[in-house]
Amino acid sequence: MRQLLPSSMALLWGLQFAFLTPALALMLVDLFGATPADVGWVLALYNGGGFLASLIIPALADRKRDYLRPMLFCGVLALALPGVLALTSSLPLAVVALLVLGGPAGVGMSLFFAHLKQSGAGSQDVVTMRAIVSFAWVAGPPLATVIIGSFGSQAILLALAAVALLNLVTTGIAFRRNITLPGSGAGPASGTDDGPLASKLAVIGVVIAFTILQATDSSAVTIMALFVDQKMDGQLIWAGIALGVAAALEIPALLAIGRLSRSIPEKKLIASGCIAGVLYYAGMTFAADPIALLSLQILHAWFFGVIAGVGLTLFQKVIPRPGLAAGLFTNTRRIGAIASGPIIAFGSMTALGYQGVFGICAVLTLAAMVVIELTSRSSKASAAKEQIPAASQS
């Protein structure tokens, strides 16, 4: 049970939003008659609400050092959301439900990883759980598409409710038995965890760097179909295949990263991911056929695996407040998605067209690696200065 339960929780929380996210726009149109403009502002409000919730709820959980109880609250909201959406045909009411229920419900995943950290989970444990979430995102969107295509948009609401109910059951079992991740240590951490918040410079540097990395990945994924249409005579199927290959390779990449984290420092793993990202984007700048496109997805998988897996553990190390660390890391993805707009706009105006976007992403990834390196050096220098006065007083 102690081995199965955390894995089940990671899978179910991953499925909850692997079902909802890709199907949301379609549901808004089919069930509520939303126009394309409506879809745009509704998704903006929904993501904005999720942004605020992922900062506020984990911060409150940090104060009480309790993450399972707020996870139960998120599970209740996740169960209520499809119920409300199924009972109304009003777009304004659906928007309210997405803001009040959907935004806070999405924090459950951040709280799950905060609970792992508080339980004493090591880097390999966290990365392994992240690999399970990735599996949910590989399986979830196609399964949601099959459900909608076979039974209609209403059916996905039933699937969401079923997953939410299972989430409540597994989280409730963990809460009652206080089950923690096996091999993670003696039990829940106490006191202030790893100490006070790291220097503001370190936190700001890491947040900026990973926002840049997330923005480049979001840009690359967003323009993939347009890039393939431009360079490969409209053979759009290769865009879907490429993204699918990258997502499938992400799982073994994360498992490998988890094992390597035992012997290789996080800083070196992150550097390897950034280098893979630079090579991927540089290669995509000149890719012109499906073979090159698919071959480069190996680098893409390693790059994103490092961002998703090692990035989360780095945040938890730099910010010793598990909820805040997970919340900030989650929001680098949201902010990165917003920042991808200007990257795409600027890159596509170059002489290379959509390939120019990949070129800019290569430069930005290199810049993010430099920021992480400078931040690391600054943090070490600050720590050394703090130790000198302490040594002189003793």
N, C-alpha and C positions, 0 to 999 in steps of 0.2 A: 504493500500500500504506500509506503513512504517513497518508493521509487516511481510508482505509477501515478500517484496523485499530482505531483507538480507537473509532470509531463502532460497529463490530461488537462490541467488548468491552462497551460501554455497553448495547447492545441485548440481548446474551446474558446479562449479569449481571442486567439488569432482568427478562428473561423467566424466569430461574431462580427468582425469588421471586414473580413475578407468577403463575406456575403453582402454586407450593407454597402460598403464604399462603391464597388463597381456597379451595383444595381440601383443606387439612390437616384441618379439622374433619370433613369428609365422609369422608376416608380413615380417620380414627380410628374412626368409627362403622362404616363398611362393612367394613374389613379387620381391625379388632381388637376389634369389639364394644363400643366405649366407650359409656358412658352419658352423658347431658348433663352430669352432675357430673364424670365423668372428663374430658370434653373441656375443661371449665373449668380444672381444675387442671393438666392436661397443657399447655395453651396458656400458662398462667401460668409453669410451669417452663421451657418452651421460650423464652418471651420473656425470662425472667430470665437464662437462660444466654446468650442473644444480647446482652443488656445488658452483662454482664460481659466477654464476648468482644470486644465492640466497643470496650471501653476498654483491655483488656490487649494484644491482638494489635497494634493500630495503635501503641500506645506502644512496644512492642518493635521494631516496624518503624522508628519514628522514630529510635531509638538507632543503628541500622545504616544509616539513610538508604536503605533498600532496601524497596520495596513490591511489586515484581513477584514476588519469591521467595515471600513470604507469600501472595500471590494464588494462586500455583500450589498451595500447601498447601491453601488454601481450596477451590480447584477439585477437588483430590483428595477432600476431605471431602464436597463437594457430589455427586461421582460415587458415593462409597461409601454415602451416605445412602439413595437409592432402592434400592440393591442389598440393604442390610440389611433395609429395610422389606419388600422383596419376598420375602425368604427366611424371614420369621418371621410368626407369627400371635399372638405374645405381646405384650400391651399394655405390660408393664413393660420388655421389651427394646426396644420401639419408643420408649418414653420415653427410655431410656438413649441410643439412637441419635440422637434429636432433640437431646438435651443435648450429647452428646460430638461429634457430627458436624454437626448442623444449626445449632446456635448459632454455632460458629466459622466455618462455611461462609458464613453471612450477612454476615461482615465483608468479604467480597470486594469488595462495592460501595464501602464506605468506603475501602478500600485503593486502588481504581481512581482515585477522586477525589484521594486523597493523592498518587498517582503523577503525576497531571496537574499538581498544584500544584508538586511537586518538579521537574517537567520545565520549569516556567516558564509554564504555561498562564495566560492572562489571564481576566478575568471573563467575556468573551463565549464563550471556549472552554468554560469550565466550565458555563455556563448552557446552551449548545448541547448538550453531552453530557447534561445533566440533562433536556433536552427529549426526547432519544432514549430515556432511561429511562422518561419519562412515556408515550411511545408504547408501550413494552413493557407498561406497566400498563394502557393502554387495550385493547391486543389480547390480552394474556395471560389475564386472568380469563374472558372469553367463550370463548376457544379451549380453555382447560382444562375449562370446562363442557361444551363440545361433545365433547371427547375422553372425558370421564367418562360423559356421556349415551349416547354411541354404542358405547363399547368397555368401560366399567366402570372402577372405581377403580384396578385394577391397571395399566391402560393409562397413567395419568398418571405412574406411576413410571417407565415406559419413556421417556416424553417428558422427564421430569426428568433421567434419565440421559443422554439424547441431548444436551440443552442443556448439561449439565455437561461432557460430553466436548468439545463445541465450545468451551466456555469454556477448558478446559485447552489446546486447540490454539491458540486465539488468544493466550492469555496466554503460552504457551510461545514462540510466534513473537516476541511483543514482548520477552520476556526474552532470547532468543538474539540478536536484532538490536538490542536496546535502543532500540526505536522510540518516539519521543515525539510529542506532538501537534503537527501542522504549524502553523507560525506562532507557536509558543509561546516562541521564544527560542533561545538558542544551545545549549541542552541541559540536562541535569540540574543542579539547583541544588547548590551545595556549601556546606560550612561549616555554619552554623546558620540558613540560609535567610534570613528577614527580620529576625533578631535574637532577643533573649530574649523569653520569654513576656510578654505585656502585663500591666498591673496586674491584681491579683486582682479589684479592683472592676469593671473593664471586662469581664473574663471572666464573673464571676458575674452581672453585669447583663445581658449578652447571652444567657447560658444561660437565665436566668429569663424574660426577655422572649420568647424564641422557644419556650420550653416552654409559656408561656401561649398564644401564637399557635397552636401545634400542638394544644393542648388544645381551643381553641375550634373549630378545623376538625374535629378528631376527634368532638367533641360534635355538631356540625351534621350530619356524615355519618351518625353512629350513629342519630340520631333522625329522619332524613329520612322513612323509611317510616312511623313512628308519627305524625309531624307531618302527612303527607299523608292518612293514614287518619283523623285527627281533623278536619282542616279541609276535606277534599275528598270527603267521603262515601265513604271507602274505596276510592278510585280509585288503588290502590297502583302501578299502572303508571307514573304520573307521577313517583313517587319514583325509579324506575329510570331513566326518561328524563332527569330532571333531573341525576342523578349522572353519567350518560353524557355529557350535553351539557357539563357542567363539565369532565370529564376530557378530552373532545375539544378543548375550547377552551383547555385548559391548554397544549397543545403550541404553537399559534401565539403564545400569550401569552409563553411562555418564549423563543421565538425572537425576539419583539419586544423582550423585556427584555434579551436578549443584545446586540442591536444598540444599544439605548439606553444600555447600560452603558458604551459607548465615550465618550459625551459627557455623561452625567448621573451625578453622584456616587451611590454606593451608598446614602448616607443619604437622599437625596431619593427614590430608587426604593423604598426600604423604607417611607418615609412614605406614598408613593402606594399601596403595597400595604395598609398598615394602614388608610388612609382608605377604600379600596375594601372592606376587610373590615368596617369599621364600618357603611358604607352597606348592604352585603349583609345583615348580621345585623339591622340596623334595618328594612330592607325586608322580610325574612323574618318579622319580628315581626308585621307587619300583612298579609302576603300571604294571599290567600284563594282564588286561582284559578290554574289551570295557566299562563296567560299570564304572570302576575306571577312565578310560580315559575321558569319557564324564562328569562325576561328577566333575572332577578337572577343567573343563573348566569354571566353575563359578568363581573360584579363578583367572583364567587366564584373564577373561573378566574384573574383577575389577582391576587387576594389570595394564592391558594395558589402561583401561579407565582413571585411575589416571595419568599414564604417559602422555597420549595424551591430556587430558583435563586440569588437575591441573598443569601439567608440563608447558604447554604453558602460563598459567596465572602467574606462578612463574617466568618464564623467563621475562615476561613483567613487573613484579615488580622489579626484580633484575636489569634489563637493561631497563631504562626508555626511550629508543628510539624504538618505536614500530616496525619499519621495521627491525632493527638490531636484536631485540629480536626474532621476528618470523623467520628471516632468520637463526639465530644460532640454534634455536630449530629444524627447519626443517633439518639442517645439522647434528644434533646429530643422526638422523635416518640413514642418508647416511653413516656417519662414523661408526655407530654401525653395519650396514650391512657389512662393510668391516672388522670390528673387529670380526665379528661372525666366519669368516673363521678359524683363529687360535683357537678360543674356540672349534669349532667343531672338528678340527684336533686333538687337545690335549685331549679333553674329550673322543673321540671315541677310542683313543689308550689305555684307562684304561681297567681294567678287566671287567668293567660293559658294555663296548661297548657304544652304543648310549645313554644308560641310564646315563653313566658317564658325558655326555654333560649337562644333566639336573642337575646333582649334582654340577658341576662347576658353572652353572648359579645360583643355590641357594646361593652359597658362594659369588659370585660376586654381587648379588642383596643385600645381607646383607652388603657387603662392601660399595656399593653405598649409602645405607641408612645411614651408619656411616659418609661418606663423607658429605652428605647433613646436618647432624646434626652438625658436626664440623664446616662447613662453616657458618651455621646459628649462632652458638655461637660466632664465630670470628667476624662476621658482627655486631652483637649486641655489642660486646666489643669495636669494633672500633667506633661505633656510640656513645657509652657512653663516650669514651675518647674525641671525638670531641665536645661533649656538655659541658664538664667540663671547658675548656678554655673559651668557649662562655659565660658560666654562670659567670665566674670570671671577665670577661671584663665588663659585664653589672652591 
